[in-house]
Amino acid sequence: MPVPDVRLVKHLLLCLGLILASACTRLDLAYRNVDWLVPWSLRDYADLDKAQKGRLDASVKRHLAWHCAHQLPAYVDWLGRARDLSQSTKVDPTQVAAQLREMREAVQAVAVRITPDAIELARSLSDDQVAQIGVRLDEDRRKWQEDYLDPPVQEQIEARAKRMQKRLQGWFGRLTPEQRQRVLAWSTELGAQNSLWLGNRENWQKHLREALARRADADFPAQLTELLQNREQFWSEAYQASFEHSLQAFASLLADLLNTAEPEQREHLRQRLDELRQRFADMPCTA
């Protein structure tokens, strides 16, 4: 049977259901704070040789097959519960937060699963390949700085609100003026979070660079394991507080939107969630 479509699985993992799909932003939630795709996203950061590409492709197929067989059924169930929650007119933010915690746990399981292959691939990198990764990371940092940090804070707030409104409209349909104002209030509450997010990401990448420079050392597997599986230990106190606050703020935003959804919006949302749930339920998995 065919291996599940990579793009579809990424869509699930990064944007699962209403709650995660509408939060697929660089600023929120665990999916943007766990680089679990490192083993195969490295092909975008360094020119891999034939042997490395072969190991990488085999790794991707194994992990996608495992994910499809072992985690997809739980995601199908999760989407069903998210659908039921979306039809309620008395949603509490704690219910949304509980859904988010389930997905964070699922991501952690993926991070643990791919760590051995990440270590093997990283150890096979040449000095030139590690240098290429550094150059690409610097390019990313400059782009993120330009897009998310250089604009005045008020422009950052407005841009974040517009991105969220666009994502939400894919699930709710057209938002009402009151709902758009609620999204703007959410973004305003987050304020200058971009600075903390980018600073935290740069700190994690600094430790990654240092680890890659010593990838032949005996303690390298332990170092990379910590970077992939225990990212929160590299967070500053300020970012930790900001992250927890953003999770609560997002849970409150979604609860408010669900509680104020119009009948047409609720039906649109139900159809989208049912469609996504059915797609994953019908997805064939390898043995």
N, C-alpha and C positions, 0 to 999 in steps of 0.2 A: 504494500500500500504506500502511497506517496507520503513524503515528509510534509508536515503542515507548512503552509505558506509563511515565510519569514516575516513578511510585512504585516500579515494578519496577526501573528503572534506578538510582534512588537506593538501593534495597535492595542492589543489586549493589555499587555503589560504596562504600557505607558499611559493609556487613556481608558481604562476599563470602566465601562458603564457611564452613567451620568456623573457620578461623583468624581471619578478620575478624569474622564474625558474633558469635562469643563475646567479642570484644574491643570491641564497639560501646559504648564508655563514654567519658565526657568526659575520662578520665584517661590513655588509652593510644592510641598508634599515630598514624600520620600522618594518617589520615582525619579525626581530630578536631583536627588542627593545620594543615589547609589549607582555608581558606574558599573553595573553588573554586565554591561555589554562590552567591557574592556577587551576580553579575549578576541572578539571578532571585529570590534570597531577599530582595532589597531591597524587594520588594512587601510583605513582612511588617514592614518597618521604616519605610516612608514611603508616603504616599498619592501614587501615581503618576498623572500625567494621561493622557489618552487616547493621545496620541502616544507617550509613554514606554511605556505598556502594549503598544501595538502593536509597537514595536521589541523589547520584551522577549519577547513571545510568539514573534516571528519568530526571535529569537536562540535561544530554548529549542529550537524545532523543528530548527534547523540543527545545534545542538550534539548533541542527542540522536540525530539521524540519523547524524552523523559518528561519534559514540561507538559506535552500534550496528554500523555498517559496518566501522569500523577497529579498534575495541578489543574488541568482544564476542567475536570468534573466539579471541583470546588468553585471554580470561577463561574461555571454555569449556574450553580446553586446561588452564588453571590449575586449574580445578575437578576435571578428570580426574586430574591429578597429586596434588591434595590428597586425593582419594578414595583413590588408591593408597597414599599415605603414611599415611592414617588406618587402613588395614588392617594396617599393619606393627606388630609387637610390639617392634621395636628402633629406635624413632625417636630421632634425636639432635637436641638443641636447635638445632644449626646448620642442620639441614634445614628446621626451622620458620622460623628467621630468614631463610633464603634466600627462602622463600615470601613473607614479609612485605616483603622488599626489592623483590620484583617488583611488589607492589601499590603501594608508595610511588612507584616509577617510573611506574606507570600514572596515579596521581593527578597527578604532576608534569606529565605530558603533557596532562591535562585542564586544569590550571591555565594552562599556556601557551596552549592553544587558546582559552580564554574571555577572556583578558586584553584583547584589543582591544575586545570588546563591553562589558566592565566599564568600561573607560576612557570609552567613548562615553556609556554610561548615567550614569556618575558626573558627567561634565561637564555633563550636561543637568539636573542637580538644582538646584532653587531653594534659596535660603537657608532657607526654611521647611522644606523637605524634609530638608535636612542637619540642621536643629535637631531634627526628628522622629527621625531616626536616632540622634542623641545621646541623646535621652530614652529610646528603646528600649534602647540599649546600657546605659544606667545602670540601667534596670529589670532587665535580664538579669544585670548584675553583682550587684545586691542579692539577686536570687533565688539565684544561684550561691553567693554568700557565705553566705546563710542555709542552703542545702541541703548545701553541701560543706565549708564552712570554719568556720562557727560551732560545730558540734558538737565535743565533745572528740575528740582524735585517735583514741582507742580506738573511739569510736562511728563515726568516719569509716572506720576499718579494717573494722569489722563490717558496715557498710552496703555498702562496696565488695565485700566477700566475698559478701554476699547477692545483690547485683546480678549478679555474675559467675556464681554458682551457678544463678541463674534462667536466664541465657542459655545456659549450658552444658547444662542439662537439656533445652532445646529440641533439642539435637543428640545428646546421649548418652542421653537418658532419665534416669531417677532416678539420682542420684549415690550411690555407696557412702559410708559414714561416713568411710572413709580418704580418698576423693576430696574430700569436703567439708573435711576437715582440711587437705588439700593446698592447696585454694583459700584457706582462711583464712591459711595460712602465706605464700602468695603476697601476699595483701593486707597482711599484717603487714610483710613485707619492704619494701613500698612506703612504709609509714609515713605521714608527713605530706606526701605528694606533692601533695595537693590545694592546699596553699598555693603551691607553686612553679608548678603549672599555672595557677591563677587569676592569680597575679602576672604570669606570662608573657603570658597572654591579654590582660590589661589593658594591658600595655606595647604589644602589637601594635595594640590598638584605639586607644591614644593616638596612635600614628603615623598610623593611618588617619584619625582625626578631624583631625589637623593637615593631612594631605594634602587631605582634602575641603574644608577651609576655604580652600585655595589651588588649587582645581580649575581655575581659569582661567589659572594660571601655565603658562609654556612647559614647565617641567620636571615637570608633574603626571603625564603618561603614564609617565615614567621612575620616578617615586615609586610609583605604584600598581603598576607592573610588579614592582618590588622587593618590595612588600608581598604580592603574590599568588604570585610565582614563587620568591622567595628568603627565605622566612619565617625560616629558621634564623639569618639574620644579625641578627634582632631578639631572639634568645634570649639569656638570660643564661648565663654559664658554669655556674652551678648547675643551671639548667633543662636545659641541653644534657646534662650528666652524668646528671641524673635521667631524662631521656627515653631515653637509650641504655640506662641500667640497667633501666628499665621494659620496654623491648623484649626484653632478654635474659631478664628475669625471666618475662615472659609466654611466651616461646619455651620456657623450661624447664618452665613449668607445663603447657603443652599437650603437650609431649613426655612428661612424666610421666603425664598423664591417658591419652594414647593407649597408652602402654606397659602401663598397668594396667587398661585397659578390659576389661570382661567381654564374652563372646561376644554377649550380647543388646545391649549398648551399641554394640559395633562394627557390628553389623548395622543398628541404628537409625541410626547415623551414616552408614553407606554409603548407605542408602536416601535420607536427607535430601540428601546431596551429589549423588547421582545425579538426584534429582528436580529440584534447583536447576539442575544442569548441563543437563538436558534442556529446562527452561523457557527458558534462555538460548539454547540451540542452536536451538530452534524459533521464536525471536522474529523476526518479520518486520522488515525495515529499509527505510527509504525509499531511493530511488536517490540 
